[in-house]
Amino acid sequence: NLSRFTSETPGLKLIEAAFYDLENLSKEVTTRWNLWFVKYEERLQKETLSQEERIQKMNAVNPKYVLRNYMSQMAIDAADEGDYALIDELFQLLKNPYSEQPEKEKWFAKRPEWARDKVGCSRLSCSS
């Protein structure tokens, strides 16, 4: 969440949860991210909006909840067994992807490890 970014907070620290393997990021990738945050800080210095207005604008165009392949596959697998509850849950979630939905926080996450090599979750074909 870039809304917490300040010059005192290392930028990469704010987004470390987005990486699957932070410890093995190459020096080049780390350097490029750090350069991006320097440019972002420069951009913020020119900003005329308040931090609150900027956050509202960012949140209005960046959904918190995004349908991931593993989520779809879970719903498909359950539906194949006759259980459509997960399809409805995901449908309800995605009706308001920009809104905070504390009861649905489990869907605001990276792909789980079990889905890393599961067909339909990480390996897709043109017909998927």
C-alpha positions in Angstrom: 0.0 0.0 0.0 1.8 3.1 -1.2 -0.3 5.4 0.8 2.1 4.7 3.8 5.2 5.7 1.8 7.4 8.4 3.2 11.1 9.2 2.7 11.7 7.7 6.1 10.1 4.4 5.2 12.1 2.2 2.8 9.8 1.8 -0.2 10.6 -1.9 -0.7 9.5 -2.6 2.9 6.0 -1.4 2.0 5.6 -3.9 -0.9 7.6 -6.9 0.4 4.4 -8.8 0.9 3.8 -8.7 -2.8 6.9 -10.9 -3.5 6.8 -14.6 -3.4 10.5 -15.0 -2.6 11.8 -11.7 -1.2 15.0 -13.2 0.1 16.1 -14.2 -3.4 15.4 -10.9 -5.2 18.4 -10.1 -7.3 20.5 -7.0 -6.6 19.4 -5.6 -10.0 15.7 -6.0 -9.1 16.2 -4.5 -5.7 18.1 -1.5 -7.2 15.4 -0.9 -9.8 12.7 -0.9 -7.2 14.7 1.5 -5.0 15.2 3.8 -8.0 11.4 3.7 -8.7 10.7 4.8 -5.1 13.2 7.7 -5.4 11.3 8.8 -8.5 8.0 8.3 -6.8 9.1 10.4 -3.9 10.1 13.1 -6.3 6.7 12.9 -7.9 5.0 13.2 -4.5 6.9 16.4 -3.8 5.1 18.0 -6.8 1.7 16.7 -5.8 -0.9 19.3 -5.1 -3.5 17.0 -3.6 -3.5 16.2 0.1 -2.4 12.7 1.1 -6.0 11.8 1.9 -7.2 12.9 -1.6 -4.3 11.1 -3.3 -5.1 7.9 -1.4 -8.8 8.1 -2.3 -8.0 8.6 -6.0 -5.5 5.7 -5.9 -8.0 3.4 -4.2 -10.8 4.4 -6.6 -8.9 2.9 -9.6 -6.9 0.1 -8.0 -9.1 -2.8 -6.8 -8.2 -4.5 -3.6 -9.7 -7.8 -4.6 -8.8 -9.3 -8.0 -9.9 -12.7 -9.2 -6.9 -15.0 -9.3 -6.5 -18.2 -11.2 -6.4 -20.3 -8.1 -9.6 -18.7 -6.8 -11.4 -19.5 -10.0 -10.0 -23.1 -10.0 -11.2 -23.6 -6.4 -14.7 -22.5 -7.4 -14.6 -24.7 -10.5 -13.5 -27.7 -8.5 -16.3 -27.1 -5.9 -18.9 -26.6 -8.6 -17.8 -29.9 -10.3 -18.8 -31.5 -7.0 -22.2 -29.7 -7.0 -21.2 -27.0 -4.5 -21.8 -23.5 -5.9 -21.2 -21.6 -2.6 -17.7 -20.5 -3.6 -18.9 -19.2 -6.9 -21.5 -17.0 -5.1 -18.9 -15.9 -2.5 -16.5 -14.8 -5.2 -19.3 -13.1 -7.1 -20.3 -11.1 -4.0 -16.6 -10.2 -3.4 -16.1 -9.0 -6.9 -19.2 -6.9 -7.0 -17.3 -4.4 -4.9 -13.6 -5.0 -5.6 -12.5 -1.5 -4.5 -14.2 -1.6 -1.1 -12.8 -2.9 2.1 -14.5 -6.2 3.0 -13.0 -7.4 6.3 -15.0 -10.6 6.3 -13.4 -11.5 2.9 -9.8 -10.6 3.8 -8.7 -14.2 3.0 -9.0 -13.3 -0.7 -6.6 -10.4 -0.4 -3.6 -12.6 -0.6 -0.9 -14.1 -2.9 -1.4 -17.4 -4.5 -1.1 -20.2 -1.9 1.8 -22.5 -2.2 -0.4 -25.5 -3.0 -1.5 -23.7 -6.2 2.0 -23.0 -7.4 2.2 -26.0 -9.7 -1.5 -27.0 -10.0 -2.9 -27.0 -13.5 -5.5 -24.3 -13.8 -3.8 -22.2 -11.1 -0.3 -21.6 -12.6 -0.2 -23.4 -15.9 -2.7 -22.4 -18.4 -3.2 -23.2 -22.1 -4.9 -21.2 -24.8 -8.1 -23.2 -24.2 -8.1 -22.6 -20.4 
